[in-house]
Amino acid sequence: MGVLVLGTVALDTVKTPKGIRRDIIGGSAAHFSMSARFFTKVSIVACVGEDFPQKNINLLKSKGLDLDSLSVQKGKTFHWQGEYKGDLNTAITLKTELGVLSSFKPNILKKQREIKYVFLANVDPDIQQSLLKNMHSPEIVALDSMNYWIDTKRKSLIRLLKDVDIYLANDKEAISLSQESNLIKAAKSLCRMGPSMVLIKKGEHGSLFYDGKYFFALPAYPAEEVIDPTGAGDTFAGGFMGYLAKCGKVNALTIKNALAYGTVAASFNIEGFGLEAPARLKISDLNNRFSKFKKYASF
Amino acid sequence: MGVLVLGTVALDTVKTPKGIRRDIIGGSAAHFSMSARFFTKVSIVACVGEDFPQKNINLLKSKGLDLDSLSVQKGKTFHWQGEYKGDLNTAITLKTELGVLSSFKPNILKKQREIKYVFLANVDPDIQQSLLKNMHSPEIVALDSMNYWIDTKRKSLIRLLKDVDIYLANDKEAISLSQESNLIKAAKSLCRMGPSMVLIKKGEHGSLFYDGKYFFALPAYPAEEVIDPTGAGDTFAGGFMGYLAKCGKVNALTIKNALAYGTVAASFNIEGFGLEAPARLKISDLNNRFSKFKKYASF
Protein backbone atom coordinates (compact mmCIF):
# COMPACT_ATOMS: atom_id res chain seq x y z
CA MET A 1 0.00 0.00 0.00
CA GLY A 2 2.68 2.51 1.00
CA VAL A 3 2.47 5.28 3.55
CA LEU A 4 3.36 8.95 3.18
CA VAL A 5 4.58 10.84 6.21
CA LEU A 6 4.76 14.61 6.48
CA GLY A 7 6.92 15.75 9.37
CA THR A 8 10.36 16.84 10.45
CA VAL A 9 13.80 15.47 9.85
CA ALA A 10 15.91 17.20 12.44
CA LEU A 11 19.16 17.44 14.32
CA ASP A 12 18.60 16.77 18.03
CA THR A 13 20.76 17.42 21.04
CA VAL A 14 19.45 15.22 23.83
CA LYS A 15 20.46 14.82 27.45
CA THR A 16 19.04 12.03 29.63
CA PRO A 17 20.29 10.45 32.87
CA LYS A 18 22.05 7.93 30.58
CA GLY A 19 24.17 10.46 28.67
CA ILE A 20 24.17 13.19 26.09
CA ARG A 21 24.23 13.17 22.27
CA ARG A 22 24.74 16.25 20.11
CA ASP A 23 23.31 16.92 16.64
CA ILE A 24 22.05 13.39 16.09
CA ILE A 25 19.41 12.65 13.48
CA GLY A 26 15.88 13.01 14.83
CA GLY A 27 12.50 14.46 13.96
CA SER A 28 9.00 13.03 13.74
CA ALA A 29 9.25 11.78 10.14
CA ALA A 30 12.60 10.10 10.80
CA HIS A 31 11.35 8.21 13.87
CA PHE A 32 8.05 7.33 12.16
CA SER A 33 9.82 5.94 9.10
CA MET A 34 12.23 3.84 11.08
CA SER A 35 9.38 1.59 12.31
CA ALA A 36 6.88 1.95 9.43
CA ARG A 37 9.55 0.65 6.99
CA PHE A 38 9.12 -2.89 8.31
CA PHE A 39 5.62 -3.09 6.89
CA THR A 40 5.38 -0.95 3.80
CA LYS A 41 7.11 1.55 1.50
CA VAL A 42 7.55 4.87 3.30
CA SER A 43 7.71 8.23 1.53
CA ILE A 44 9.07 11.11 3.61
CA VAL A 45 7.90 14.66 3.07
CA ALA A 46 10.19 16.98 5.00
CA CYS A 47 12.98 19.51 4.59
CA VAL A 48 16.50 19.80 5.93
CA GLY A 49 19.15 22.52 5.65
CA GLU A 50 22.45 22.49 3.86
CA ASP A 51 24.16 21.55 7.14
CA PHE A 52 22.38 18.17 7.27
CA PRO A 53 25.15 15.52 7.15
CA GLN A 54 25.27 13.23 4.13
CA LYS A 55 25.74 10.24 6.47
CA ASN A 56 22.22 10.86 7.80
CA ILE A 57 20.78 10.89 4.28
CA ASN A 58 22.72 7.69 3.62
CA LEU A 59 21.25 6.10 6.76
CA LEU A 60 17.68 6.87 5.65
CA LYS A 61 18.44 5.67 2.11
CA SER A 62 19.96 2.44 3.41
CA LYS A 63 16.63 1.66 5.10
CA GLY A 64 14.82 1.77 1.77
CA LEU A 65 12.93 5.00 2.43
CA ASP A 66 11.62 7.11 -0.44
CA LEU A 67 13.39 10.47 -0.07
CA ASP A 68 12.13 12.09 -3.29
CA SER A 69 10.25 14.69 -1.25
CA LEU A 70 12.92 15.29 1.38
CA SER A 71 14.11 18.66 0.16
CA VAL A 72 17.44 20.25 1.01
CA GLN A 73 16.98 23.98 1.42
CA LYS A 74 19.21 26.95 1.93
CA GLY A 75 19.71 27.49 5.65
CA LYS A 76 20.00 25.40 8.75
CA THR A 77 18.24 22.15 9.63
CA PHE A 78 15.55 22.28 12.31
CA HIS A 79 17.35 21.76 15.63
CA TRP A 80 15.77 20.64 18.90
CA GLN A 81 17.62 20.54 22.17
CA GLY A 82 16.01 18.86 25.15
CA GLU A 83 16.58 17.14 28.44
CA TYR A 84 14.83 14.40 30.40
CA LYS A 85 15.05 14.14 34.17
CA GLY A 86 13.66 11.85 36.85
CA ASP A 87 10.98 9.53 35.46
CA LEU A 88 11.85 10.43 31.82
CA ASN A 89 8.20 10.96 30.99
CA THR A 90 8.43 14.60 29.98
CA ALA A 91 11.01 16.37 27.85
CA ILE A 92 12.22 19.81 28.90
CA THR A 93 12.83 21.78 25.71
CA LEU A 94 15.98 23.84 26.10
CA LYS A 95 16.21 25.26 22.58
CA THR A 96 14.26 25.14 19.31
CA GLU A 97 15.85 26.54 16.15
CA LEU A 98 13.33 26.28 13.30
CA GLY A 99 15.83 27.01 10.51
CA VAL A 100 14.46 25.89 7.14
CA LEU A 101 11.29 24.66 8.84
CA SER A 102 10.08 28.27 9.22
CA SER A 103 9.49 28.54 5.47
CA PHE A 104 8.65 24.89 4.76
CA LYS A 105 6.15 24.34 1.95
CA PRO A 106 5.64 20.63 1.35
CA ASN A 107 5.93 19.78 -2.31
CA ILE A 108 5.29 16.23 -3.42
CA LEU A 109 5.67 14.28 -6.61
CA LYS A 110 2.61 13.51 -8.69
CA LYS A 111 2.88 9.77 -8.06
CA GLN A 112 3.08 10.38 -4.29
CA ARG A 113 -0.31 12.09 -4.43
CA GLU A 114 -1.83 8.65 -4.98
CA ILE A 115 -0.56 7.14 -1.71
CA LYS A 116 -3.55 5.93 0.32
CA TYR A 117 -2.19 6.01 3.88
CA VAL A 118 -1.07 9.41 5.11
CA PHE A 119 0.46 10.39 8.42
CA LEU A 120 0.57 14.07 9.26
CA ALA A 121 3.20 14.17 11.99
CA ASN A 122 3.51 17.14 14.30
CA VAL A 123 4.14 20.35 12.33
CA ASP A 124 2.11 23.57 11.91
CA PRO A 125 -1.52 22.53 11.20
CA ASP A 126 -1.62 24.89 8.22
CA ILE A 127 1.28 22.99 6.66
CA GLN A 128 -0.52 19.72 7.43
CA GLN A 129 -3.67 21.05 5.73
CA SER A 130 -1.77 22.21 2.65
CA LEU A 131 -0.17 18.78 2.22
CA LEU A 132 -3.51 17.07 2.66
CA LYS A 133 -5.05 19.21 -0.12
CA ASN A 134 -2.44 17.78 -2.48
CA MET A 135 -3.34 14.18 -1.82
CA HIS A 136 -5.60 12.62 -4.42
CA SER A 137 -7.96 10.30 -2.53
CA PRO A 138 -6.32 9.01 0.64
CA GLU A 139 -8.08 6.16 2.43
CA ILE A 140 -6.71 6.75 5.92
CA VAL A 141 -5.34 10.07 7.14
CA ALA A 142 -3.88 10.15 10.64
CA LEU A 143 -2.95 13.35 12.43
CA ASP A 144 -0.57 14.10 15.26
CA SER A 145 -0.06 17.49 16.85
CA MET A 146 1.27 19.02 20.07
CA ASN A 147 0.25 21.39 22.86
CA TYR A 148 2.01 24.30 21.16
CA TRP A 149 -0.41 24.14 18.20
CA ILE A 150 -3.40 23.40 20.44
CA ASP A 151 -2.61 26.63 22.26
CA THR A 152 -1.58 28.85 19.33
CA LYS A 153 -3.45 27.45 16.30
CA ARG A 154 -6.51 25.91 17.87
CA LYS A 155 -8.87 26.99 15.06
CA SER A 156 -6.64 25.60 12.30
CA LEU A 157 -6.27 22.35 14.18
CA ILE A 158 -10.01 21.97 14.81
CA ARG A 159 -10.72 22.65 11.13
CA LEU A 160 -8.13 20.04 10.14
CA LEU A 161 -9.67 17.45 12.49
CA LYS A 162 -12.75 17.32 10.24
CA ASP A 163 -10.60 16.04 7.38
CA VAL A 164 -8.78 13.22 9.16
CA ASP A 165 -9.73 9.66 10.08
CA ILE A 166 -7.48 9.08 13.08
CA TYR A 167 -6.36 11.68 15.58
CA LEU A 168 -3.35 10.70 17.70
CA ALA A 169 -2.60 12.62 20.88
CA ASN A 170 -0.80 12.07 24.12
CA ASP A 171 -2.89 12.19 27.31
CA LYS A 172 -2.14 15.83 28.10
CA GLU A 173 -2.93 16.95 24.54
CA ALA A 174 -6.20 14.97 24.53
CA ILE A 175 -7.32 16.62 27.77
CA SER A 176 -6.17 20.04 26.58
CA LEU A 177 -7.89 19.95 23.18
CA SER A 178 -11.13 18.35 24.40
CA GLN A 179 -11.22 20.29 27.68
CA GLU A 180 -12.60 17.17 29.34
CA SER A 181 -11.62 15.84 32.75
CA ASN A 182 -10.77 12.24 31.89
CA LEU A 183 -9.46 10.32 28.89
CA ILE A 184 -12.63 8.32 28.18
CA LYS A 185 -14.65 11.52 27.92
CA ALA A 186 -11.81 13.17 26.00
CA ALA A 187 -11.74 10.38 23.39
CA LYS A 188 -15.52 10.64 22.88
CA SER A 189 -15.37 14.40 22.64
CA LEU A 190 -12.47 14.35 20.15
CA CYS A 191 -14.37 11.86 17.98
CA ARG A 192 -17.27 14.31 17.82
CA MET A 193 -14.85 16.92 16.46
CA GLY A 194 -14.38 14.98 13.21
CA PRO A 195 -12.08 11.95 13.22
CA SER A 196 -13.77 8.56 13.29
CA MET A 197 -10.98 7.17 15.46
CA VAL A 198 -8.95 8.57 18.33
CA LEU A 199 -5.70 7.11 19.66
CA ILE A 200 -4.39 8.41 22.97
CA LYS A 201 -0.75 7.66 23.80
CA LYS A 202 -0.10 7.42 27.55
CA GLY A 203 3.66 6.76 27.52
CA GLU A 204 4.60 4.21 30.17
CA HIS A 205 0.87 3.56 30.76
CA GLY A 206 0.21 2.36 27.21
CA SER A 207 -2.46 3.50 24.79
CA LEU A 208 -6.20 3.95 24.52
CA PHE A 209 -8.11 3.63 21.23
CA TYR A 210 -11.68 4.66 20.46
CA ASP A 211 -13.56 4.20 17.19
CA GLY A 212 -16.77 6.00 18.05
CA LYS A 213 -18.29 2.82 19.45
CA TYR A 214 -15.70 0.64 21.16
CA PHE A 215 -12.72 1.33 23.36
CA PHE A 216 -9.54 -0.71 23.28
CA ALA A 217 -6.54 -0.38 25.58
CA LEU A 218 -3.02 -1.76 25.70
CA PRO A 219 -0.32 -1.37 28.33
CA ALA A 220 3.19 -0.30 27.33
CA TYR A 221 5.84 -2.97 26.91
CA PRO A 222 7.61 -3.39 30.27
CA ALA A 223 10.81 -1.36 30.09
CA GLU A 224 13.42 -1.57 32.81
CA GLU A 225 15.93 0.87 31.32
CA VAL A 226 15.02 3.91 29.29
CA ILE A 227 18.01 5.41 27.48
CA ASP A 228 16.18 8.12 25.52
CA PRO A 229 12.41 8.40 25.02
CA THR A 230 12.69 10.99 22.20
CA GLY A 231 10.56 9.95 19.25
CA ALA A 232 8.81 7.05 21.01
CA GLY A 233 5.40 8.46 20.08
CA ASP A 234 6.35 8.78 16.40
CA THR A 235 7.91 5.32 16.39
CA PHE A 236 4.64 4.03 17.84
CA ALA A 237 2.71 5.83 15.11
CA GLY A 238 5.05 4.37 12.48
CA GLY A 239 4.44 0.80 13.61
CA PHE A 240 0.71 1.47 13.85
CA MET A 241 0.26 3.14 10.44
CA GLY A 242 2.81 0.92 8.70
CA TYR A 243 0.97 -2.21 9.81
CA LEU A 244 -2.43 -0.80 8.79
CA ALA A 245 -1.05 0.17 5.37
CA LYS A 246 0.38 -3.32 4.93
CA CYS A 247 -3.02 -4.87 5.75
CA GLY A 248 -4.81 -2.37 3.51
CA LYS A 249 -7.88 -2.43 5.72
CA VAL A 250 -8.95 -1.01 9.04
CA ASN A 251 -11.05 -3.20 11.33
CA ALA A 252 -11.00 -4.35 14.96
CA LEU A 253 -8.39 -7.02 14.30
CA THR A 254 -5.99 -4.95 12.21
CA ILE A 255 -6.32 -2.02 14.63
CA LYS A 256 -5.46 -4.20 17.66
CA ASN A 257 -2.45 -5.75 15.98
CA ALA A 258 -1.37 -2.35 14.64
CA LEU A 259 -1.48 -0.90 18.16
CA ALA A 260 0.53 -3.83 19.45
CA TYR A 261 3.17 -3.41 16.71
CA GLY A 262 3.32 0.29 17.48
CA THR A 263 3.82 -0.47 21.17
CA VAL A 264 6.57 -2.97 20.45
CA ALA A 265 8.35 -0.64 18.00
CA ALA A 266 8.28 2.17 20.58
CA SER A 267 9.77 -0.17 23.18
CA PHE A 268 12.84 -0.61 20.98
CA ASN A 269 13.12 3.11 20.25
CA ILE A 270 13.71 4.00 23.93
CA GLU A 271 16.60 1.51 24.20
CA GLY A 272 19.07 3.88 22.54
CA PHE A 273 19.61 7.55 21.71
CA GLY A 274 17.80 8.92 18.68
CA LEU A 275 17.48 6.33 15.91
CA GLU A 276 20.29 4.08 17.21
CA ALA A 277 18.07 1.21 18.36
CA PRO A 278 15.37 1.17 15.63
CA ALA A 279 18.03 1.52 12.92
CA ARG A 280 19.64 -1.75 14.09
CA LEU A 281 16.31 -3.54 14.28
CA LYS A 282 15.27 -6.52 12.15
CA ILE A 283 11.70 -7.57 11.44
CA SER A 284 12.39 -10.79 13.37
CA ASP A 285 13.20 -8.72 16.50
CA LEU A 286 9.89 -6.94 16.09
CA ASN A 287 7.94 -10.18 15.60
CA ASN A 288 9.62 -11.92 18.55
CA ARG A 289 8.77 -9.09 20.88
CA PHE A 290 5.24 -8.94 19.44
CA SER A 291 4.74 -12.56 20.55
CA LYS A 292 6.07 -11.79 24.03
CA PHE A 293 3.84 -8.74 24.23
CA LYS A 294 0.78 -10.82 23.34
CA LYS A 295 1.47 -13.08 26.31
CA TYR A 296 2.14 -10.05 28.47
CA ALA A 297 -1.02 -8.16 27.59
CA SER A 298 -3.70 -10.65 26.52
CA PHE A 299 -5.84 -12.91 28.65
CA MET B 1 -12.00 -23.23 49.02
CA GLY B 2 -12.97 -20.16 51.05
CA VAL B 3 -10.95 -17.05 51.74
CA LEU B 4 -10.20 -15.38 55.04
CA VAL B 5 -9.70 -11.62 55.11
CA LEU B 6 -8.12 -9.70 57.96
CA GLY B 7 -8.80 -5.98 57.74
CA THR B 8 -11.03 -3.15 58.82
CA VAL B 9 -14.77 -2.71 58.92
CA ALA B 10 -15.22 1.00 59.33
CA LEU B 11 -17.48 4.01 59.22
CA ASP B 12 -16.39 6.40 56.46
CA THR B 13 -17.25 10.00 55.77
CA VAL B 14 -16.40 10.67 52.16
CA LYS B 15 -16.59 13.79 50.03
CA THR B 16 -16.06 13.67 46.27
CA PRO B 17 -17.06 16.09 43.47
CA LYS B 18 -20.24 13.97 43.21
CA GLY B 19 -21.42 14.49 46.79
CA ILE B 20 -20.84 13.65 50.42
CA ARG B 21 -21.81 10.65 52.58
CA ARG B 22 -21.44 10.54 56.37
CA ASP B 23 -20.74 7.44 58.50
CA ILE B 24 -21.32 4.92 55.73
CA ILE B 25 -19.99 1.38 56.00
CA GLY B 26 -16.45 1.06 54.67
CA GLY B 27 -13.09 -0.48 55.48
CA SER B 28 -10.74 -2.81 53.63
CA ALA B 29 -12.37 -6.08 54.75
CA ALA B 30 -15.86 -4.82 53.87
CA HIS B 31 -14.85 -3.78 50.33
CA PHE B 32 -12.80 -6.94 49.81
CA SER B 33 -15.69 -9.19 50.88
CA MET B 34 -18.22 -7.47 48.69
CA SER B 35 -16.44 -8.73 45.54
CA ALA B 36 -14.81 -11.94 46.84
CA ARG B 37 -18.28 -13.26 47.87
CA PHE B 38 -19.15 -13.93 44.22
CA PHE B 39 -16.56 -16.66 44.02
CA THR B 40 -16.15 -18.29 47.41
CA LYS B 41 -17.10 -18.24 51.08
CA VAL B 42 -15.58 -15.21 52.79
CA SER B 43 -14.68 -15.07 56.48
CA ILE B 44 -14.09 -11.59 57.88
CA VAL B 45 -11.63 -11.00 60.72
CA ALA B 46 -12.13 -7.46 61.99
CA CYS B 47 -13.54 -5.46 64.88
CA VAL B 48 -16.15 -2.75 65.21
CA GLY B 49 -17.31 -0.63 68.14
CA GLU B 50 -20.63 -0.59 69.95
CA ASP B 51 -21.73 2.33 67.76
CA PHE B 52 -21.64 0.19 64.60
CA PRO B 53 -25.21 0.17 63.25
CA GLN B 54 -27.05 -3.15 63.17
CA LYS B 55 -28.22 -2.40 59.62
CA ASN B 56 -24.57 -2.63 58.50
CA ILE B 57 -24.17 -6.00 60.18
CA ASN B 58 -27.39 -7.06 58.49
CA LEU B 59 -26.07 -5.92 55.11
CA LEU B 60 -22.91 -8.03 55.48
CA LYS B 61 -24.94 -11.02 56.72
CA SER B 62 -27.37 -10.72 53.82
CA LYS B 63 -24.43 -11.18 51.45
CA GLY B 64 -23.61 -14.56 52.97
CA LEU B 65 -20.39 -13.47 54.67
CA ASP B 66 -19.03 -15.40 57.65
CA LEU B 67 -18.98 -12.87 60.52
CA ASP B 68 -17.95 -15.27 63.30
CA SER B 69 -14.70 -13.34 63.75
CA LEU B 70 -16.10 -9.86 63.37
CA SER B 71 -15.95 -8.83 67.01
CA VAL B 72 -17.94 -6.01 68.57
CA GLN B 73 -15.81 -4.28 71.19
CA LYS B 74 -16.32 -1.59 73.77
CA GLY B 75 -15.62 1.78 72.20
CA LYS B 76 -16.05 3.45 68.85
CA THR B 77 -15.74 1.96 65.38
CA PHE B 78 -12.70 2.95 63.30
CA HIS B 79 -13.69 6.12 61.45
CA TRP B 80 -12.05 7.52 58.34
CA GLN B 81 -12.90 10.87 56.84
CA GLY B 82 -11.53 11.78 53.45
CA GLU B 83 -11.99 13.87 50.36
CA TYR B 84 -11.19 13.47 46.67
CA LYS B 85 -10.59 16.41 44.38
CA GLY B 86 -9.74 16.91 40.72
CA ASP B 87 -8.78 13.65 39.04
CA LEU B 88 -10.02 11.56 42.03
CA ASN B 89 -6.82 9.53 42.02
CA THR B 90 -5.66 10.43 45.51
CA ALA B 91 -7.62 10.64 48.75
CA ILE B 92 -6.92 13.48 51.13
CA THR B 93 -7.35 12.09 54.64
CA LEU B 94 -9.07 14.68 56.81
CA LYS B 95 -9.50 12.63 59.99
CA THR B 96 -8.64 9.14 61.29
CA GLU B 97 -10.16 7.95 64.57
CA LEU B 98 -8.79 4.49 65.36
CA GLY B 99 -11.29 3.70 68.11
CA VAL B 100 -11.42 -0.04 68.84
CA LEU B 101 -8.80 -0.63 66.14
CA SER B 102 -6.09 0.71 68.45
CA SER B 103 -6.36 -2.39 70.65
CA PHE B 104 -7.38 -4.90 67.97
CA LYS B 105 -6.15 -8.45 68.52
CA PRO B 106 -7.47 -10.75 65.83
CA ASN B 107 -9.00 -13.88 67.31
CA ILE B 108 -10.26 -16.56 64.99
CA LEU B 109 -12.22 -19.76 65.35
CA LYS B 110 -10.41 -23.07 65.19
CA LYS B 111 -12.13 -24.06 61.94
CA GLN B 112 -11.13 -20.74 60.34
CA ARG B 113 -7.47 -21.63 60.93
CA GLU B 114 -7.81 -24.22 58.17
CA ILE B 115 -8.78 -21.73 55.45
CA LYS B 116 -6.24 -21.97 52.62
CA TYR B 117 -6.52 -18.53 50.99
CA VAL B 118 -5.70 -15.61 53.24
CA PHE B 119 -5.80 -11.90 52.50
CA LEU B 120 -4.06 -9.59 54.95
CA ALA B 121 -5.64 -6.24 54.13
CA ASN B 122 -4.05 -3.02 55.22
CA VAL B 123 -3.66 -2.90 59.02
CA ASP B 124 -0.59 -2.72 61.29
CA PRO B 125 1.94 -5.32 60.00
CA ASP B 126 2.33 -6.68 63.53
CA ILE B 127 -1.39 -7.46 63.62
CA GLN B 128 -1.09 -9.06 60.17
CA GLN B 129 1.81 -11.21 61.41
CA SER B 130 -0.05 -12.29 64.54
CA LEU B 131 -3.06 -13.42 62.46
CA LEU B 132 -0.81 -15.29 60.07
CA LYS B 133 0.79 -17.22 62.95
CA ASN B 134 -2.65 -18.55 63.80
CA MET B 135 -3.29 -19.99 60.37
CA HIS B 136 -2.65 -23.69 60.08
CA SER B 137 -1.19 -24.26 56.62
CA PRO B 138 -2.40 -21.59 54.19
CA GLU B 139 -1.71 -22.19 50.51
CA ILE B 140 -1.79 -18.59 49.33
CA VAL B 141 -1.23 -15.59 51.57
CA ALA B 142 -1.60 -12.16 50.00
CA LEU B 143 -0.58 -8.95 51.74
CA ASP B 144 -1.62 -5.34 51.29
CA SER B 145 -0.19 -2.41 53.19
CA MET B 146 0.11 1.38 52.88
CA ASN B 147 2.70 4.15 52.91
CA TYR B 148 2.05 4.85 56.60
CA TRP B 149 3.36 1.38 57.57
CA ILE B 150 6.16 1.50 54.98
CA ASP B 151 7.34 4.69 56.69
CA THR B 152 6.70 3.79 60.34
CA LYS B 153 6.98 -0.03 60.53
CA ARG B 154 9.34 -0.80 57.68
CA LYS B 155 11.18 -3.58 59.55
CA SER B 156 7.97 -5.39 60.56
CA LEU B 157 6.68 -5.14 57.01
CA ILE B 158 9.90 -6.43 55.46
CA ARG B 159 9.92 -9.36 57.92
CA LEU B 160 6.30 -10.14 57.05
CA LEU B 161 7.06 -10.09 53.31
CA LYS B 162 9.12 -13.25 53.74
CA ASP B 163 6.01 -15.13 54.87
CA VAL B 164 3.63 -14.14 52.08
CA ASP B 165 3.09 -15.38 48.53
CA ILE B 166 1.64 -12.29 46.91
CA TYR B 167 2.40 -8.70 47.81
CA LEU B 168 -0.12 -6.13 46.56
CA ALA B 169 0.83 -2.47 46.45
CA ASN B 170 -0.18 0.64 44.60
CA ASP B 171 2.44 2.28 42.39
CA LYS B 172 3.59 4.81 44.99
CA GLU B 173 3.92 2.15 47.70
CA ALA B 174 5.87 -0.15 45.36
CA ILE B 175 8.34 2.62 44.56
CA SER B 176 8.56 3.67 48.19
CA LEU B 177 9.20 0.20 49.63
CA SER B 178 11.60 -0.95 46.89
CA GLN B 179 13.31 2.42 46.53
CA GLU B 180 13.53 1.77 42.80
CA SER B 181 12.91 4.32 40.06
CA ASN B 182 10.39 2.46 37.92
CA LEU B 183 7.68 -0.17 38.43
CA ILE B 184 9.38 -2.98 36.50
CA LYS B 185 12.48 -2.68 38.68
CA ALA B 186 10.29 -2.25 41.75
CA ALA B 187 8.38 -5.47 41.04
CA LYS B 188 11.62 -7.42 40.64
CA SER B 189 13.09 -5.91 43.77
CA LEU B 190 9.96 -6.62 45.84
CA CYS B 191 9.99 -10.24 44.64
CA ARG B 192 13.53 -10.58 45.96
CA MET B 193 12.27 -9.46 49.37
CA GLY B 194 10.22 -12.64 49.81
CA PRO B 195 6.91 -12.95 47.97
CA SER B 196 6.89 -15.11 44.86
CA MET B 197 4.38 -12.78 43.21
CA VAL B 198 3.93 -9.01 43.17
CA LEU B 199 0.81 -7.18 42.06
CA ILE B 200 1.04 -3.43 41.52
CA LYS B 201 -2.24 -1.50 41.33
CA LYS B 202 -2.01 1.62 39.16
CA GLY B 203 -5.55 2.98 39.57
CA GLU B 204 -6.85 4.37 36.28
CA HIS B 205 -3.77 2.91 34.55
CA GLY B 206 -4.58 -0.68 35.44
CA SER B 207 -2.36 -3.28 37.08
CA LEU B 208 1.02 -4.95 36.68
CA PHE B 209 1.73 -8.50 37.84
CA TYR B 210 5.09 -10.25 38.22
CA ASP B 211 5.73 -13.84 39.28
CA GLY B 212 9.51 -13.78 39.41
CA LYS B 213 9.75 -14.73 35.75
CA TYR B 214 6.97 -13.19 33.69
CA PHE B 215 5.23 -9.85 33.70
CA PHE B 216 1.56 -9.40 32.91
CA ALA B 217 -0.33 -6.13 32.59
CA LEU B 218 -3.95 -5.09 32.29
CA PRO B 219 -5.49 -1.66 31.76
CA ALA B 220 -8.29 -0.45 34.01
CA TYR B 221 -11.87 -0.77 32.79
CA PRO B 222 -12.78 2.48 30.98
CA ALA B 223 -14.69 4.63 33.45
CA GLU B 224 -16.39 7.83 32.39
CA GLU B 225 -17.84 8.82 35.75
CA VAL B 226 -16.22 8.13 39.08
CA ILE B 227 -18.57 8.65 42.01
CA ASP B 228 -16.28 7.49 44.82
CA PRO B 229 -13.01 5.56 44.42
CA THR B 230 -12.79 4.58 48.12
CA GLY B 231 -12.12 0.86 48.47
CA ALA B 232 -11.46 0.25 44.75
CA GLY B 233 -8.10 -1.38 45.57
CA ASP B 234 -9.67 -3.72 48.15
CA THR B 235 -12.55 -4.55 45.80
CA PHE B 236 -9.93 -5.39 43.16
CA ALA B 237 -8.12 -7.61 45.67
CA GLY B 238 -11.44 -9.28 46.58
CA GLY B 239 -12.21 -10.21 42.98
CA PHE B 240 -8.62 -11.37 42.46
CA MET B 241 -8.33 -13.53 45.60
CA GLY B 242 -11.91 -14.75 45.46
CA TYR B 243 -11.44 -16.03 41.92
CA LEU B 244 -8.12 -17.72 42.79
CA ALA B 245 -9.72 -19.39 45.84
CA LYS B 246 -12.59 -20.61 43.67
CA CYS B 247 -10.14 -22.12 41.17
CA GLY B 248 -8.03 -23.59 43.97
CA LYS B 249 -4.87 -23.24 41.94
CA VAL B 250 -2.51 -20.48 40.90
CA ASN B 251 -1.11 -20.54 37.37
CA ALA B 252 -0.79 -18.17 34.41
CA LEU B 253 -4.38 -18.70 33.31
CA THR B 254 -6.05 -18.39 36.73
CA ILE B 255 -3.90 -15.36 37.57
CA LYS B 256 -4.86 -13.53 34.36
CA ASN B 257 -8.55 -14.21 34.81
CA ALA B 258 -8.31 -13.31 38.51
CA LEU B 259 -6.72 -9.96 37.62
CA ALA B 260 -9.46 -9.33 35.06
CA TYR B 261 -12.21 -10.16 37.59
CA GLY B 262 -10.52 -7.87 40.11
CA THR B 263 -10.41 -5.08 37.53
CA VAL B 264 -14.05 -5.53 36.64
CA ALA B 265 -15.16 -5.66 40.30
CA ALA B 266 -13.24 -2.45 41.03
CA SER B 267 -14.93 -0.76 38.07
CA PHE B 268 -18.32 -1.33 39.72
CA ASN B 269 -17.10 -0.17 43.13
CA ILE B 270 -16.34 3.36 41.88
CA GLU B 271 -19.86 3.77 40.46
CA GLY B 272 -21.35 4.58 43.87
CA PHE B 273 -20.41 5.75 47.35
CA GLY B 274 -18.98 3.15 49.74
CA LEU B 275 -20.51 -0.28 49.17
CA GLU B 276 -23.62 1.01 47.35
CA ALA B 277 -22.67 -0.30 43.90
CA PRO B 278 -21.01 -3.65 44.77
CA ALA B 279 -23.81 -4.47 47.23
CA ARG B 280 -26.36 -4.24 44.38
CA LEU B 281 -24.22 -6.34 42.05
CA LYS B 282 -25.15 -9.76 40.67
CA ILE B 283 -22.69 -12.35 39.39
CA SER B 284 -24.24 -11.92 35.93
CA ASP B 285 -23.27 -8.21 35.96
CA LEU B 286 -19.72 -9.21 36.80
CA ASN B 287 -19.59 -11.86 34.06
CA ASN B 288 -21.09 -9.56 31.42
CA ARG B 289 -18.53 -6.87 32.11
CA PHE B 290 -15.77 -9.49 32.20
CA SER B 291 -16.68 -10.41 28.59
CA LYS B 292 -16.65 -6.75 27.54
CA PHE B 293 -13.33 -6.26 29.29
CA LYS B 294 -11.81 -9.19 27.43
CA LYS B 295 -12.69 -7.53 24.12
CA TYR B 296 -11.41 -4.23 25.44
CA ALA B 297 -8.06 -5.49 26.67
CA SER B 298 -7.09 -8.58 24.66
CA PHE B 299 -5.73 -8.83 21.17
Interface residues (C-beta under 8 A of the other chain):
Chain A: D87 S181 N182 L183 I184 K185 K188 K202 E204 H205 G206 L208 Y214 F215 F216 A217 L218 P219 P222 A223 E224 V226 K256 N257 L259 A260 K294 K295 Y296 A297 S298 F299
Chain B: D87 S181 N182 L183 I184 K185 K188 K202 E204 H205 G206 L208 Y214 F215 F216 A217 L218 P219 P222 A223 E224 V226 K256 N257 L259 A260 K294 K295 Y296 A297 S298 F299
